């Protein structure tokens, strides 16, 4: 997803260039930027969109610790 001259990438990855990423990064053409951890378990971001200046992500968010999955 492209927004404000950056590419937003979601998926099932946990690192980008050795940096923890937990499924979501922003790439500005030169550098990757990560976001805070969304969950302590596995994460798979399958949708990224912007609405009224806010970013929304959808996917499978596993909170870990034996808790139920959170899917948005």
Biopython code that builds the backbone (N, CA, C, O; Angstrom):
import numpy as np
from Bio.PDB.StructureBuilder import StructureBuilder

atoms = [
    (1, "UNK", "N", (0.851, -1.170, 0.000)),
    (1, "UNK", "CA", (0.000, 0.000, 0.000)),
    (1, "UNK", "C", (0.892, 1.227, 0.000)),
    (1, "UNK", "O", (1.763, 1.346, 0.862)),
    (2, "UNK", "N", (0.703, 2.141, -0.936)),
    (2, "UNK", "CA", (1.479, 3.378, -1.001)),
    (2, "UNK", "C", (0.666, 4.504, -0.355)),
    (2, "UNK", "O", (-0.530, 4.654, -0.607)),
    (3, "UNK", "N", (1.345, 5.286, 0.480)),
    (3, "UNK", "CA", (0.692, 6.415, 1.144)),
    (3, "UNK", "C", (1.764, 7.434, 1.513)),
    (3, "UNK", "O", (2.776, 7.071, 2.111)),
    (4, "UNK", "N", (1.561, 8.690, 1.169)),
    (4, "UNK", "CA", (2.508, 9.774, 1.489)),
    (4, "UNK", "C", (3.940, 9.437, 1.092)),
    (4, "UNK", "O", (4.864, 9.615, 1.886)),
    (5, "UNK", "N", (4.126, 8.954, -0.124)),
    (5, "UNK", "CA", (5.443, 8.649, -0.694)),
    (5, "UNK", "C", (6.180, 7.520, 0.003)),
    (5, "UNK", "O", (7.395, 7.395, -0.148)),
    (6, "UNK", "N", (5.478, 6.702, 0.758)),
    (6, "UNK", "CA", (6.074, 5.536, 1.398)),
    (6, "UNK", "C", (5.279, 4.294, 1.023)),
    (6, "UNK", "O", (4.090, 4.369, 0.712)),
    (7, "UNK", "N", (5.955, 3.157, 1.057)),
    (7, "UNK", "CA", (5.324, 1.881, 0.797)),
    (7, "UNK", "C", (5.139, 1.166, 2.122)),
    (7, "UNK", "O", (6.101, 0.994, 2.871)),
    (8, "UNK", "N", (3.926, 0.751, 2.421)),
    (8, "UNK", "CA", (3.611, 0.024, 3.648)),
    (8, "UNK", "C", (3.461, -1.445, 3.289)),
    (8, "UNK", "O", (2.703, -1.798, 2.385)),
    (9, "UNK", "N", (4.187, -2.302, 4.002)),
    (9, "UNK", "CA", (4.241, -3.713, 3.674)),
    (9, "UNK", "C", (3.782, -4.530, 4.876)),
    (9, "UNK", "O", (4.323, -4.399, 5.974)),
    (10, "UNK", "N", (2.789, -5.362, 4.658)),
    (10, "UNK", "CA", (2.303, -6.256, 5.698)),
    (10, "UNK", "C", (2.501, -7.693, 5.271)),
    (10, "UNK", "O", (2.552, -7.991, 4.077)),
    (11, "UNK", "N", (2.612, -8.586, 6.241)),
    (11, "UNK", "CA", (2.787, -9.996, 5.930)),
    (11, "UNK", "C", (2.989, -10.816, 7.188)),
    (11, "UNK", "O", (2.639, -10.389, 8.288)),
    (12, "UNK", "N", (3.560, -11.999, 7.014)),
    (12, "UNK", "CA", (3.802, -12.901, 8.129)),
    (12, "UNK", "C", (5.244, -12.923, 8.577)),
    (12, "UNK", "O", (5.670, -13.899, 9.193)),
    (13, "UNK", "N", (6.012, -11.893, 8.294)),
    (13, "UNK", "CA", (7.440, -11.843, 8.650)),
    (13, "UNK", "C", (7.633, -11.312, 10.072)),
    (13, "UNK", "O", (6.761, -10.636, 10.617)),
    (14, "UNK", "N", (8.780, -11.626, 10.658)),
    (14, "UNK", "CA", (9.067, -11.170, 12.019)),
    (14, "UNK", "C", (10.276, -10.241, 12.090)),
    (14, "UNK", "O", (10.496, -9.589, 13.111)),
    (15, "UNK", "N", (11.061, -10.174, 11.013)),
    (15, "UNK", "CA", (12.194, -9.256, 10.961)),
    (15, "UNK", "C", (12.339, -8.671, 9.553)),
    (15, "UNK", "O", (11.878, -9.257, 8.574)),
    (16, "UNK", "N", (12.980, -7.515, 9.471)),
    (16, "UNK", "CA", (13.388, -6.900, 8.208)),
    (16, "UNK", "C", (14.805, -6.405, 8.412)),
    (16, "UNK", "O", (15.065, -5.573, 9.281)),
    (17, "UNK", "N", (15.715, -6.921, 7.610)),
    (17, "UNK", "CA", (17.140, -6.563, 7.740)),
    (17, "UNK", "C", (17.648, -6.772, 9.164)),
    (17, "UNK", "O", (18.463, -5.990, 9.654)),
    (18, "UNK", "N", (17.167, -7.831, 9.831)),
    (18, "UNK", "CA", (17.625, -8.163, 11.181)),
    (18, "UNK", "C", (16.942, -7.393, 12.299)),
    (18, "UNK", "O", (17.242, -7.613, 13.473)),
    (19, "UNK", "N", (16.019, -6.484, 11.950)),
    (19, "UNK", "CA", (15.297, -5.702, 12.955)),
    (19, "UNK", "C", (13.908, -6.306, 13.166)),
    (19, "UNK", "O", (13.215, -6.590, 12.189)),
    (20, "UNK", "N", (13.482, -6.511, 14.425)),
    (20, "UNK", "CA", (12.134, -7.040, 14.663)),
    (20, "UNK", "C", (11.077, -6.173, 13.971)),
    (20, "UNK", "O", (11.085, -4.948, 14.094)),
    (21, "UNK", "N", (10.168, -6.830, 13.242)),
    (21, "UNK", "CA", (9.172, -6.080, 12.475)),
    (21, "UNK", "C", (7.749, -6.542, 12.766)),
    (21, "UNK", "O", (6.815, -5.749, 12.649)),
    (22, "UNK", "N", (7.563, -7.784, 13.135)),
    (22, "UNK", "CA", (6.256, -8.334, 13.507)),
    (22, "UNK", "C", (5.149, -8.062, 12.492)),
    (22, "UNK", "O", (4.022, -7.732, 12.860)),
    (23, "UNK", "N", (5.485, -8.207, 11.204)),
    (23, "UNK", "CA", (4.462, -8.195, 10.171)),
    (23, "UNK", "C", (4.111, -6.876, 9.529)),
    (23, "UNK", "O", (3.251, -6.849, 8.649)),
    (24, "UNK", "N", (4.737, -5.770, 9.927)),
    (24, "UNK", "CA", (4.386, -4.474, 9.341)),
    (24, "UNK", "C", (5.600, -3.561, 9.301)),
    (24, "UNK", "O", (6.255, -3.345, 10.322)),
    (25, "UNK", "N", (5.906, -3.019, 8.107)),
    (25, "UNK", "CA", (6.992, -2.052, 7.957)),
    (25, "UNK", "C", (6.572, -0.952, 6.983)),
    (25, "UNK", "O", (5.637, -1.105, 6.197)),
    (26, "UNK", "N", (7.296, 0.155, 7.068)),
    (26, "UNK", "CA", (7.147, 1.255, 6.103)),
    (26, "UNK", "C", (8.491, 1.424, 5.416)),
    (26, "UNK", "O", (9.534, 1.405, 6.068)),
    (27, "UNK", "N", (8.465, 1.588, 4.094)),
    (27, "UNK", "CA", (9.690, 1.781, 3.313)),
    (27, "UNK", "C", (9.574, 3.091, 2.562)),
    (27, "UNK", "O", (8.614, 3.304, 1.822)),
    (28, "UNK", "N", (10.555, 3.978, 2.749)),
    (28, "UNK", "CA", (10.498, 5.299, 2.108)),
    (28, "UNK", "C", (11.355, 5.401, 0.851)),
    (28, "UNK", "O", (11.585, 6.498, 0.343)),
    (29, "UNK", "N", (11.830, 4.261, 0.347)),
    (29, "UNK", "CA", (12.696, 4.254, -0.829)),
    (29, "UNK", "C", (14.153, 4.103, -0.468)),
    (29, "UNK", "O", (14.972, 3.757, -1.320)),
    (30, "UNK", "N", (14.489, 4.358, 0.784)),
    (30, "UNK", "CA", (15.865, 4.214, 1.266)),
    (30, "UNK", "C", (15.949, 3.367, 2.520)),
    (30, "UNK", "O", (16.877, 2.572, 2.669)),
    (31, "UNK", "N", (14.999, 3.525, 3.420)),
    (31, "UNK", "CA", (15.054, 2.858, 4.726)),
    (31, "UNK", "C", (13.735, 2.177, 5.064)),
    (31, "UNK", "O", (12.664, 2.580, 4.610)),
    (32, "UNK", "N", (13.852, 1.120, 5.885)),
    (32, "UNK", "CA", (12.684, 0.450, 6.444)),
    (32, "UNK", "C", (12.455, 0.982, 7.859)),
    (32, "UNK", "O", (13.406, 1.208, 8.607)),
    (33, "UNK", "N", (11.196, 1.177, 8.214)),
    (33, "UNK", "CA", (10.818, 1.614, 9.553)),
    (33, "UNK", "C", (9.825, 0.606, 10.112)),
    (33, "UNK", "O", (8.881, 0.206, 9.431)),
    (34, "UNK", "N", (10.045, 0.202, 11.351)),
    (34, "UNK", "CA", (9.177, -0.792, 11.965)),
    (34, "UNK", "C", (8.161, -0.117, 12.882)),
    (34, "UNK", "O", (8.270, 1.069, 13.195)),
    (35, "UNK", "N", (7.178, -0.896, 13.300)),
    (35, "UNK", "CA", (6.135, -0.421, 14.201)),
    (35, "UNK", "C", (6.202, -1.197, 15.496)),
    (35, "UNK", "O", (6.771, -2.288, 15.526)),
    (36, "UNK", "N", (5.637, -0.668, 16.569)),
    (36, "UNK", "CA", (5.641, -1.407, 17.836)),
    (36, "UNK", "C", (4.985, -2.783, 17.661)),
    (36, "UNK", "O", (4.152, -2.983, 16.777)),
    (37, "UNK", "N", (5.373, -3.700, 18.508)),
    (37, "UNK", "CA", (4.833, -5.054, 18.450)),
    (37, "UNK", "C", (3.325, -5.017, 18.634)),
    (37, "UNK", "O", (2.819, -4.430, 19.590)),
    (38, "UNK", "N", (2.607, -5.655, 17.703)),
    (38, "UNK", "CA", (1.148, -5.689, 17.747)),
    (38, "UNK", "C", (0.678, -6.781, 18.685)),
    (38, "UNK", "O", (-0.335, -6.621, 19.364)),
    (39, "UNK", "N", (1.401, -7.889, 18.731)),
    (39, "UNK", "CA", (1.054, -8.998, 19.617)),
    (39, "UNK", "C", (2.318, -9.734, 20.004)),
    (39, "UNK", "O", (3.344, -9.611, 19.335)),
    (40, "UNK", "N", (2.250, -10.497, 21.079)),
    (40, "UNK", "CA", (3.427, -11.238, 21.531)),
    (40, "UNK", "C", (3.547, -12.587, 20.838)),
    (40, "UNK", "O", (4.594, -13.229, 20.918)),
    (41, "UNK", "N", (2.491, -13.026, 20.160)),
    (41, "UNK", "CA", (2.513, -14.278, 19.414)),
    (41, "UNK", "C", (2.810, -14.010, 17.952)),
    (41, "UNK", "O", (3.469, -13.025, 17.618)),
    (42, "UNK", "N", (2.328, -14.881, 17.082)),
    (42, "UNK", "CA", (2.550, -14.698, 15.647)),
    (42, "UNK", "C", (1.559, -13.684, 15.097)),
    (42, "UNK", "O", (0.431, -13.569, 15.577)),
    (43, "UNK", "N", (2.001, -12.953, 14.084)),
    (43, "UNK", "CA", (1.176, -11.930, 13.463)),
    (43, "UNK", "C", (1.263, -12.082, 11.957)),
    (43, "UNK", "O", (2.347, -12.312, 11.422)),
    (44, "UNK", "N", (0.147, -11.958, 11.269)),
    (44, "UNK", "CA", (0.122, -11.952, 9.809)),
    (44, "UNK", "C", (-0.784, -10.810, 9.359)),
    (44, "UNK", "O", (-2.007, -10.912, 9.443)),
    (45, "UNK", "N", (-0.186, -9.735, 8.887)),
    (45, "UNK", "CA", (-0.939, -8.585, 8.389)),
    (45, "UNK", "C", (-1.329, -8.886, 6.946)),
    (45, "UNK", "O", (-0.461, -9.128, 6.107)),
    (46, "UNK", "N", (-2.617, -8.874, 6.653)),
    (46, "UNK", "CA", (-3.071, -9.178, 5.302)),
    (46, "UNK", "C", (-3.748, -7.986, 4.626)),
    (46, "UNK", "O", (-4.066, -8.047, 3.438)),
    (47, "UNK", "N", (-3.970, -6.907, 5.372)),
    (47, "UNK", "CA", (-4.598, -5.724, 4.788)),
    (47, "UNK", "C", (-4.076, -4.474, 5.479)),
    (47, "UNK", "O", (-3.934, -4.442, 6.701)),
    (48, "UNK", "N", (-3.789, -3.440, 4.682)),
    (48, "UNK", "CA", (-3.356, -2.143, 5.204)),
    (48, "UNK", "C", (-4.125, -1.081, 4.430)),
    (48, "UNK", "O", (-4.145, -1.103, 3.199)),
    (49, "UNK", "N", (-4.757, -0.152, 5.138)),
    (49, "UNK", "CA", (-5.433, 0.944, 4.455)),
    (49, "UNK", "C", (-5.358, 2.201, 5.318)),
    (49, "UNK", "O", (-5.082, 2.145, 6.516)),
    (50, "UNK", "N", (-5.611, 3.323, 4.672)),
    (50, "UNK", "CA", (-5.637, 4.609, 5.365)),
    (50, "UNK", "C", (-7.011, 5.232, 5.186)),
    (50, "UNK", "O", (-7.596, 5.182, 4.104)),
    (51, "UNK", "N", (-7.517, 5.822, 6.266)),
    (51, "UNK", "CA", (-8.800, 6.510, 6.223)),
    (51, "UNK", "C", (-8.721, 7.710, 7.165)),
    (51, "UNK", "O", (-8.402, 7.559, 8.344)),
    (52, "UNK", "N", (-9.008, 8.886, 6.648)),
    (52, "UNK", "CA", (-8.950, 10.129, 7.437)),
    (52, "UNK", "C", (-7.625, 10.287, 8.164)),
    (52, "UNK", "O", (-7.593, 10.717, 9.317)),
    (53, "UNK", "N", (-6.531, 9.942, 7.494)),
    (53, "UNK", "CA", (-5.200, 10.117, 8.070)),
    (53, "UNK", "C", (-4.779, 9.052, 9.064)),
    (53, "UNK", "O", (-3.691, 9.147, 9.632)),
    (54, "UNK", "N", (-5.600, 8.045, 9.291)),
    (54, "UNK", "CA", (-5.285, 6.966, 10.231)),
    (54, "UNK", "C", (-5.008, 5.682, 9.469)),
    (54, "UNK", "O", (-5.669, 5.394, 8.471)),
    (55, "UNK", "N", (-4.026, 4.903, 9.937)),
    (55, "UNK", "CA", (-3.730, 3.624, 9.322)),
    (55, "UNK", "C", (-4.491, 2.522, 10.041)),
    (55, "UNK", "O", (-4.533, 2.477, 11.271)),
    (56, "UNK", "N", (-5.097, 1.628, 9.251)),
    (56, "UNK", "CA", (-5.796, 0.465, 9.778)),
    (56, "UNK", "C", (-5.160, -0.779, 9.180)),
    (56, "UNK", "O", (-4.848, -0.818, 7.990)),
    (57, "UNK", "N", (-4.970, -1.797, 10.016)),
    (57, "UNK", "CA", (-4.436, -3.060, 9.530)),
    (57, "UNK", "C", (-5.390, -4.179, 9.891)),
    (57, "UNK", "O", (-6.076, -4.128, 10.912)),
    (58, "UNK", "N", (-5.424, -5.193, 9.036)),
    (58, "UNK", "CA", (-6.242, -6.361, 9.293)),
    (58, "UNK", "C", (-5.397, -7.610, 9.149)),
    (58, "UNK", "O", (-4.430, -7.640, 8.387)),
    (59, "UNK", "N", (-5.766, -8.627, 9.880)),
    (59, "UNK", "CA", (-5.027, -9.876, 9.779)),
    (59, "UNK", "C", (-5.293, -10.781, 10.955)),
    (59, "UNK", "O", (-6.348, -10.714, 11.587)),
    (60, "UNK", "N", (-4.336, -11.617, 11.239)),
    (60, "UNK", "CA", (-4.426, -12.573, 12.334)),
    (60, "UNK", "C", (-3.409, -12.164, 13.392)),
    (60, "UNK", "O", (-2.204, -12.181, 13.142)),
    (61, "UNK", "N", (-3.893, -11.802, 14.559)),
    (61, "UNK", "CA", (-3.034, -11.344, 15.643)),
    (61, "UNK", "C", (-3.137, -12.331, 16.796)),
    (61, "UNK", "O", (-4.169, -12.407, 17.463)),
    (62, "UNK", "N", (-2.083, -13.078, 17.029)),
    (62, "UNK", "CA", (-2.061, -14.079, 18.097)),
    (62, "UNK", "C", (-1.442, -13.450, 19.337)),
    (62, "UNK", "O", (-0.249, -13.144, 19.334)),
    (63, "UNK", "N", (-2.226, -13.247, 20.405)),
    (63, "UNK", "CA", (-1.689, -12.590, 21.587)),
    (63, "UNK", "C", (-0.706, -13.452, 22.378)),
    (63, "UNK", "O", (-0.045, -12.944, 23.284)),
    (64, "UNK", "N", (-0.595, -14.739, 22.059)),
    (64, "UNK", "CA", (0.318, -15.626, 22.794)),
    (64, "UNK", "C", (-0.219, -15.931, 24.180)),
    (64, "UNK", "O", (-1.311, -15.490, 24.538)),
    (65, "UNK", "N", (0.532, -16.673, 24.949)),
    (65, "UNK", "CA", (0.150, -16.976, 26.323)),
    (65, "UNK", "C", (-1.100, -17.827, 26.451)),
    (65, "UNK", "O", (-1.738, -17.822, 27.504)),
    (66, "UNK", "N", (-1.471, -18.567, 25.390)),
    (66, "UNK", "CA", (-2.646, -19.411, 25.455)),
    (66, "UNK", "C", (-3.965, -18.689, 25.273)),
    (66, "UNK", "O", (-5.024, -19.299, 25.419)),
    (67, "UNK", "N", (-3.927, -17.398, 24.957)),
    (67, "UNK", "CA", (-5.158, -16.641, 24.746)),
    (67, "UNK", "C", (-5.683, -16.869, 23.332)),
    (67, "UNK", "O", (-4.938, -17.325, 22.465)),
    (68, "UNK", "N", (-6.931, -16.564, 23.093)),
    (68, "UNK", "CA", (-7.532, -16.721, 21.777)),
    (68, "UNK", "C", (-6.951, -15.722, 20.790)),
    (68, "UNK", "O", (-6.497, -14.643, 21.169)),
    (69, "UNK", "N", (-6.972, -16.108, 19.492)),
    (69, "UNK", "CA", (-6.524, -15.213, 18.440)),
    (69, "UNK", "C", (-7.453, -13.998, 18.351)),
    (69, "UNK", "O", (-8.646, -14.067, 18.650)),
    (70, "UNK", "N", (-6.859, -12.903, 17.934)),
    (70, "UNK", "CA", (-7.626, -11.691, 17.655)),
    (70, "UNK", "C", (-7.538, -11.486, 16.152)),
    (70, "UNK", "O", (-6.442, -11.286, 15.628)),
    (71, "UNK", "N", (-8.653, -11.528, 15.449)),
    (71, "UNK", "CA", (-8.647, -11.326, 14.007)),
    (71, "UNK", "C", (-9.531, -10.141, 13.678)),
    (71, "UNK", "O", (-10.695, -10.084, 14.075)),
    (72, "UNK", "N", (-8.969, -9.206, 12.956)),
    (72, "UNK", "CA", (-9.686, -7.979, 12.620)),
    (72, "UNK", "C", (-9.870, -7.917, 11.123)),
    (72, "UNK", "O", (-10.453, -6.961, 10.611)),
]
sb = StructureBuilder()
sb.init_structure("model")
sb.init_model(0)
sb.init_chain("A")
sb.init_seg("    ")
for serial, (resi, resn, name, xyz) in enumerate(atoms, 1):
    if name == "N":
        sb.init_residue(resn, " ", resi, " ")
    sb.init_atom(name, np.array(xyz, "f"), 0.0, 1.0, " ", f" {name:<3s}", serial, name[0])
structure = sb.get_structure()
